[in-house]
Amino acid sequence: METPLFLEVLDGNVSLDFRWAQRDTGSLDEAQVQAALDAMTELEAGAIANPDEGRMVGHYWLRAPELAPKPEFQAEITTVEEYIQLLVDKLDGQFNHVIHVGIGGSALGPQLVDRALSSPWDPRQLHFIDNTDPDGAARVLERVPLDEALVVVVSKSGGTAETRNGLALVAEALEAQGLSLPERAIAITGGGSILWKRAEEEGWIATVPMWDWVGGRTSVTSAVGLVPMLLAGQDAEAFLSGAAAMDAATRGRDNNPALVLAMTWWIQAKERKRPTMVTLPYNDRLSLLAQYLQQLVMESLGKAGDGLAVYGNKGSTDQHAYVQQLRDGRPDFFAAFIEVLDNRGSQLEVQAGATAGDFLSGFLAGTRKALSEAGRDSVTISIARVDEYHLGAIVALFERAVGFYATFIGINAYHQPGVEAGKKAAGAILELQKRALAHLAEGGKGTAEALAPALKADPRDVFHVLRRLAVNGLVACQGEGLERVFSKA
């Protein structure tokens, strides 16, 4: 791909400019391309897309309820969207801050939207607790006036450990100030989940449903994204409209932006052995786009020894960071430039005849050209501006491309066995910690290697657990390195 592929999303129109683009499908034959289109059609029609859980995948219905395969789905989507709007209207004038507690797709989508669209004049400022790091949670809770804060807790299963832990830390901080969690909390969760039951029993402000046919990494057009958007005063309807417009533009065979993007991934990853997409948005508001795409793309496609790695930062910051390697280092990647055409933040001429925005645009074109001259390929996605409509379109573009590419490489994009394996392994470590503390309390003592047989565990895991407990004063420790001797505190 010697010259860039240009995709434009401009004021309601989604188009590809093929004059300087490669139309070649590479080694994909027409049958493979048609199979990808057919798979997407079946997905939207309600086919079982996640056989592990026996469920459909219907995030596309969220922005076009009329496409949902069951009338009850259509009614539920419309009813919930209306309920969310009524809920936010009811809270008008209440709370100046929102503490959003979630992890993975329950946080990354809202964080992307908040970074892209927020302003100091929003009716509420959003703050995120998206990990089980107590120090990270404390930093958020210390800077937010809790008496002015609404708490939004997001977990489809209702039992996600990191979200449960974050909620516990928030509840503790509220209690310390004599504030009631139920009087300021909203749950977004699956019907009947542990979180749903708790919210109902304690009388939280509201519970908003998440459906099992919406995956976390594709949930930003569900209540997961709409609730914080509306609380922050943003135009959720425009966001859904942008996503719907991209969906409509990516259903046919001809001039299908997501299909062409997926073909580009195929040519780069499969034919040119460049399975890494470096995402370079030249706009500060899109600085979280690469992080958002890491989950969407890598969790969806990273299976069966395959996938597409994603990393990135933002332009022109990258020109002072890793563009050096992109141009002269390992040629095992391709670049995805995200261009925002409207950069009229200031018309100050920082140099005769040139504004800061002119420089930003020039740096994008210059970097792209420098990479091309070094044999590095790229695609360029251009949007008119960063607003709700165009952000929705960009989100939908990558969602659709992931679906097409998954069919090309023969994997299921809508389950995540590796994630579940990590959760199970983490649970085993926590069980080891309990056994280790009990063993030391009963008089056990020794190095990690000496203690491992009694604990029926790998010495490396024993060391990992006991060293941290020692630093936190929960066990005693003498010595250094692997020869440290652990005992009861």
C-alpha positions in Angstrom: 0.0 0.0 0.0 2.3 2.7 -1.3 -0.2 5.5 -0.7 -2.7 6.0 2.0 -6.2 4.8 2.1 -8.5 7.7 2.8 -11.8 7.4 4.7 -13.8 10.5 5.4 -16.7 11.0 7.8 -17.9 14.5 7.0 -21.2 15.9 8.4 -23.4 12.9 8.0 -21.6 11.3 5.0 -19.3 8.3 5.2 -17.2 7.8 2.1 -14.0 6.3 0.7 -11.8 8.2 -1.7 -10.3 5.5 -3.9 -8.3 7.8 -6.2 -5.2 7.3 -4.1 -6.2 4.1 -2.4 -5.5 0.4 -3.0 -8.7 -1.4 -4.1 -6.9 -4.8 -4.1 -8.4 -7.4 -1.7 -5.0 -9.1 -1.6 -5.2 -12.9 -1.3 -8.8 -12.8 -0.1 -11.1 -14.2 -2.7 -14.6 -13.1 -3.4 -16.1 -16.0 -1.5 -14.2 -15.0 1.7 -15.4 -11.4 1.3 -18.9 -12.5 0.8 -18.7 -14.8 3.8 -17.7 -11.8 6.0 -20.7 -9.8 4.7 -23.0 -12.7 5.2 -21.7 -13.3 8.8 -22.4 -9.6 9.6 -25.9 -9.9 8.2 -26.5 -13.0 10.3 -25.2 -11.3 13.4 -27.5 -8.4 13.0 -30.4 -10.8 12.3 -29.8 -12.4 15.7 -27.6 -15.5 15.0 -26.0 -17.1 18.1 -22.6 -15.4 18.0 -21.2 -16.5 21.3 -21.7 -20.3 21.5 -19.8 -20.4 24.8 -22.7 -18.6 26.5 -25.4 -19.4 23.9 -26.1 -15.7 23.3 -26.6 -13.3 20.4 -24.5 -10.2 20.0 -26.7 -7.2 19.3 -24.9 -3.9 19.9 -25.9 -2.8 16.4 -29.6 -2.9 17.5 -28.8 -0.2 20.1 -28.6 2.5 17.4 -31.2 1.0 15.2 -33.8 -0.8 17.4 -36.0 -1.6 14.4 -33.3 -4.1 13.3 -33.6 -6.2 16.5 -34.9 -9.7 15.7 -37.5 -9.8 18.4 -40.2 -7.2 19.1 -39.5 -7.4 22.8 -35.9 -6.4 22.1 -37.0 -3.4 20.1 -39.4 -2.3 22.9 -36.8 -2.8 25.6 -34.1 -0.8 23.8 -36.5 2.1 23.2 -37.9 1.9 26.7 -34.5 1.9 28.4 -33.3 4.9 26.3 -36.4 6.8 27.3 -36.0 5.8 30.9 -32.4 7.0 31.0 -33.4 10.4 29.6 -36.2 10.7 32.2 -33.7 9.7 35.0 -31.2 12.3 34.0 -34.0 14.9 33.7 -35.1 14.0 37.2 -31.5 14.6 38.5 -31.3 18.1 36.9 -29.6 20.5 39.2 -28.4 17.7 41.5 -24.8 16.6 41.8 -21.8 18.3 40.2 -19.7 15.3 39.9 -20.0 11.7 38.8 -17.8 8.9 40.1 -18.0 6.1 37.5 -17.0 2.7 38.8 -16.3 0.0 36.2 -13.5 -1.8 34.4 -12.7 -2.9 30.9 -15.6 -2.1 28.5 -17.6 -0.7 31.4 -15.0 2.0 31.7 -13.0 2.4 28.5 -16.0 3.5 26.4 -17.2 6.1 28.8 -13.6 7.3 29.3 -13.1 7.7 25.6 -16.3 9.7 25.2 -15.5 11.8 28.2 -12.0 12.6 27.0 -13.3 13.5 23.6 -16.3 15.5 24.5 -16.0 17.0 28.0 -15.6 20.6 28.8 -15.3 22.7 32.0 -18.9 23.9 31.4 -20.5 20.5 31.5 -23.2 20.2 34.2 -21.3 17.4 35.8 -17.6 16.4 35.7 -16.8 12.7 35.4 -14.2 10.8 37.4 -13.3 7.1 36.9 -12.4 4.3 39.2 -11.4 1.6 36.8 -9.1 -0.7 38.7 -8.8 -2.5 42.0 -5.7 -0.3 42.9 -6.6 1.2 46.3 -4.1 4.1 45.8 -5.7 4.9 42.4 -9.2 4.9 44.0 -8.0 7.1 46.9 -6.6 9.7 44.5 -10.0 10.0 42.8 -11.9 10.1 46.1 -9.6 12.7 47.5 -10.1 15.2 44.7 -13.9 14.8 44.4 -16.2 16.6 46.8 -18.2 13.5 47.8 -21.2 15.5 49.0 -21.6 16.7 45.4 -21.0 13.3 43.8 -23.3 10.8 42.1 -22.0 7.2 41.9 -22.6 5.2 38.8 -21.6 1.5 39.1 -21.3 -0.6 36.0 -21.0 -4.4 35.9 -23.1 -6.6 33.7 -22.5 -9.7 35.8 -22.8 -7.7 39.0 -19.9 -9.6 40.5 -16.8 -8.3 38.6 -14.1 -8.3 41.3 -12.5 -5.0 40.4 -15.8 -3.2 40.2 -17.0 -4.7 43.5 -13.8 -3.6 45.2 -14.0 -0.1 43.7 -17.6 0.2 45.0 -16.5 -0.9 48.4 -13.8 1.8 48.6 -16.3 4.4 47.4 -18.9 3.3 50.0 -16.2 3.4 52.8 -15.2 7.0 51.8 -18.9 8.1 51.7 -19.6 6.5 55.1 -16.5 8.3 56.6 -18.2 11.6 55.7 -21.6 10.6 56.9 -23.0 10.2 53.4 -25.4 7.6 52.2 -24.4 5.5 49.1 -28.0 4.5 48.2 -29.1 8.2 48.1 -26.6 8.9 45.4 -26.0 5.7 43.5 -27.1 4.2 40.1 -26.4 0.7 39.0 -26.0 -0.4 35.4 -26.1 -4.2 35.4 -27.8 -7.3 34.3 -31.3 -8.0 35.5 -31.3 -10.0 38.6 -27.5 -9.8 39.2 -25.9 -9.4 42.6 -25.5 -5.7 42.0 -29.1 -5.4 40.8 -30.4 -7.1 43.9 -28.3 -4.9 46.2 -29.4 -1.7 44.5 -33.1 -2.8 44.8 -32.7 -3.9 48.5 -30.9 -0.7 49.5 -33.1 1.6 47.5 -30.5 3.1 45.1 -31.7 6.0 42.9 -32.1 3.7 39.9 -31.1 0.4 38.3 -30.6 0.4 34.5 -30.4 -2.9 32.6 -27.6 -4.3 30.6 -28.6 -7.2 28.3 -26.6 -10.4 27.9 -26.4 -9.7 24.1 -24.3 -6.6 24.6 -20.6 -7.4 25.2 -18.5 -5.1 27.4 -16.2 -4.0 24.7 -19.1 -3.1 22.4 -21.3 -1.5 25.1 -20.6 2.2 24.7 -23.8 2.7 22.7 -25.8 1.0 25.5 -26.6 2.4 28.9 -22.9 2.0 29.8 -22.1 5.0 27.5 -25.4 6.8 27.4 -25.9 7.4 31.1 -22.5 9.2 31.7 -22.9 11.0 28.4 -26.3 12.4 29.4 -25.2 13.2 32.9 -22.4 15.2 31.4 -24.8 17.1 29.2 -23.7 15.5 25.9 -25.8 14.7 22.9 -26.4 10.9 23.1 -28.8 10.9 20.3 -26.2 12.3 17.9 -23.7 9.7 19.1 -26.1 6.9 18.3 -26.9 8.6 14.9 -23.3 8.7 14.0 -22.9 5.0 14.8 -26.0 4.1 12.9 -24.8 6.1 9.8 -21.6 4.1 9.8 -23.4 0.8 10.3 -25.6 1.7 7.2 -22.5 2.6 5.2 -20.8 -0.7 6.0 -23.5 -3.2 5.0 -23.0 -3.4 1.3 -20.2 -4.8 -0.8 -19.2 -1.7 -2.7 -17.3 1.3 -1.0 -17.7 -0.3 2.4 -15.3 1.5 4.7 -15.2 -1.2 7.4 -14.8 -3.9 4.9 -11.9 -2.1 3.2 -10.3 -1.4 6.6 -10.6 -5.2 7.4 -9.1 -6.0 4.1 -6.2 -3.6 4.8 -5.6 -5.5 8.1 -5.5 -8.7 6.2 -3.0 -7.4 3.6 -0.8 -6.0 6.3 -1.0 -8.8 8.9 -1.3 -11.8 6.7 0.5 -10.9 3.5 3.1 -8.4 4.6 3.6 -9.9 8.1 2.8 -6.6 9.9 0.3 -7.6 12.6 0.5 -4.4 14.5 -1.6 -1.3 14.0 0.0 1.9 15.4 -2.9 4.3 16.0 -2.0 8.0 15.6 -4.8 10.4 16.3 -3.7 14.0 15.7 -6.0 15.5 18.2 -5.8 15.6 22.0 -9.4 14.8 22.5 -8.8 11.4 20.9 -5.8 10.5 23.0 -7.6 7.5 24.5 -8.6 6.1 21.2 -5.6 3.6 21.0 -6.4 2.4 24.5 -10.0 1.9 23.7 -9.1 0.0 20.5 -6.7 -2.2 22.3 -9.6 -3.8 24.1 -12.0 -3.8 21.1 -9.5 -5.2 18.7 -7.2 -7.3 20.8 -9.8 -8.9 23.0 -11.9 -9.7 20.0 -9.3 -11.0 17.6 -6.4 -12.2 19.8 -7.3 -15.9 19.8 -6.0 -19.2 18.3 -2.5 -17.8 17.8 -3.8 -14.9 15.7 -4.9 -11.3 16.2 -3.9 -7.7 15.6 -1.8 -5.8 18.2 -2.7 -2.2 18.7 -0.7 0.6 20.4 -0.5 4.3 20.0 -0.5 7.7 21.6 -1.3 10.9 19.7 0.2 13.2 17.2 2.3 15.2 17.2 3.5 13.9 20.6 4.5 10.7 18.9 7.0 12.5 16.7 9.0 13.2 19.8 8.6 9.6 21.1 8.5 6.4 19.0 8.2 7.7 15.4 11.9 7.3 15.2 11.4 3.5 15.4 8.4 3.6 13.2 10.5 5.1 10.4 13.9 3.4 10.9 13.3 0.4 13.2 11.5 -2.9 12.7 9.0 -2.8 9.8 6.5 -5.0 11.4 3.6 -2.5 11.7 1.3 -0.2 9.7 0.0 3.1 10.9 -3.5 4.4 11.2 -3.7 8.1 11.2 -6.8 9.8 12.6 -7.2 13.3 11.1 -9.5 15.9 12.5 -10.0 18.6 9.9 -11.6 21.3 12.1 -8.9 22.7 14.4 -10.1 26.2 14.8 -9.4 26.4 18.5 -7.3 29.5 17.9 -6.5 31.5 14.9 -3.4 33.0 16.5 -0.5 32.9 14.0 2.3 31.3 15.9 4.5 31.9 12.9 3.9 34.2 10.0 0.9 32.7 8.0 0.6 29.6 10.2 -1.6 28.7 13.2 -0.9 25.9 15.8 -3.6 23.9 13.9 -1.7 24.4 10.6 1.3 22.9 12.3 -0.6 20.0 13.6 -2.0 19.2 10.1 1.5 19.7 8.6 3.0 17.3 11.1 0.5 14.6 10.2 1.1 14.9 6.5 4.8 15.1 7.0 5.0 12.1 9.3 2.9 10.1 6.9 5.1 11.0 4.0 8.3 10.2 6.0 7.0 6.8 6.9 5.9 6.2 3.3 9.4 7.1 2.0 10.8 4.5 4.4 8.4 1.8 3.1 6.0 2.0 5.9 2.3 1.7 5.0 -0.6 3.7 6.5 -4.3 4.4 6.4 -5.8 7.7 7.1 -9.3 8.2 8.6 -10.5 11.8 8.4 -13.4 13.3 10.4 -14.7 16.8 10.2 -14.6 17.5 13.9 -14.7 15.7 17.2 -18.3 15.7 18.3 -20.9 13.2 19.3 -21.9 12.2 15.7 -18.3 11.7 14.4 -17.2 9.9 17.5 -20.1 7.5 17.2 -19.1 6.9 13.6 -15.5 6.1 14.4 -16.5 3.7 17.2 -18.9 1.9 14.8 -16.3 1.8 12.0 -13.8 -0.2 14.1 -16.6 -2.4 15.6 -17.6 -3.4 12.1 -14.0 -3.9 10.9 -13.4 -6.2 13.8 -16.4 -8.3 12.8 -15.3 -8.6 9.2 -11.7 -9.4 10.0 -12.7 -12.1 12.5 -14.5 -13.9 9.7 -11.5 -13.6 7.5 -9.2 -15.3 10.0 -11.8 -17.8 11.2 -12.2 -16.9 14.8 -15.1 -15.9 17.1 -14.8 -12.2 17.9 -17.4 -12.3 20.6 -16.0 -14.5 23.4 -12.9 -14.1 25.5 -11.6 -17.3 27.0 -8.2 -15.8 27.7 -9.8 -13.2 30.0 -11.7 -15.8 31.9 -8.5 -17.8 32.3 -6.8 -14.8 33.8 -9.6 -14.4 36.3 -9.4 -18.0 37.4 -5.7 -17.8 37.8 -6.1 -14.6 39.9 -8.6 -16.5 42.1 -6.1 -19.2 42.7 -3.5 -16.7 43.9 -6.0 -15.3 46.4 -6.7 -18.8 47.7 -2.9 -19.3 48.0 -2.7 -16.1 50.1 -5.3 -17.4 52.5 -3.5 -20.7 52.9 -0.2 -19.0 53.4 -1.5 -16.7 56.1 -3.1 -19.6 57.9 0.1 -21.7 57.6 2.3 -19.0 59.1 -0.3 -18.3 61.8 0.1 -21.9 62.8 3.8 -21.6 63.2 5.0 -22.2 59.6 8.3 -20.4 58.7 10.8 -20.5 55.9 11.7 -19.3 52.5 9.2 -19.4 49.7 10.8 -22.5 48.3 10.7 -24.2 51.7 7.1 -23.3 52.3 5.9 -24.2 48.8 5.4 -28.0 49.4 3.2 -27.4 52.5 1.2 -24.9 50.5 1.0 -27.1 47.4 2.0 -24.2 45.3 4.7 -23.0 42.9 7.6 -21.3 44.9 7.4 -18.3 42.6 3.7 -17.8 43.5 4.5 -18.2 47.2 7.3 -15.6 46.9 5.0 -13.2 45.0 2.3 -13.4 47.7 4.5 -13.3 50.8 6.8 -10.5 49.6 3.9 -8.2 49.1 2.3 -9.2 52.4 5.6 -8.5 54.2 5.9 -5.0 52.7 2.4 -4.3 53.9 3.2 -5.5 57.4 1.0 -8.6 57.3 3.8 -11.1 57.7 7.3 -10.9 59.1 10.3 -11.2 56.9 14.1 -11.5 57.4 16.8 -11.5 54.9 17.0 -10.5 51.2 16.1 -11.8 47.8 14.9 -15.4 47.4 16.6 -16.3 50.7 14.1 -14.2 52.7 12.5 -16.1 55.6 8.8 -15.5 56.1 6.9 -16.0 59.4 3.9 -14.8 61.3 3.9 -11.0 61.8 
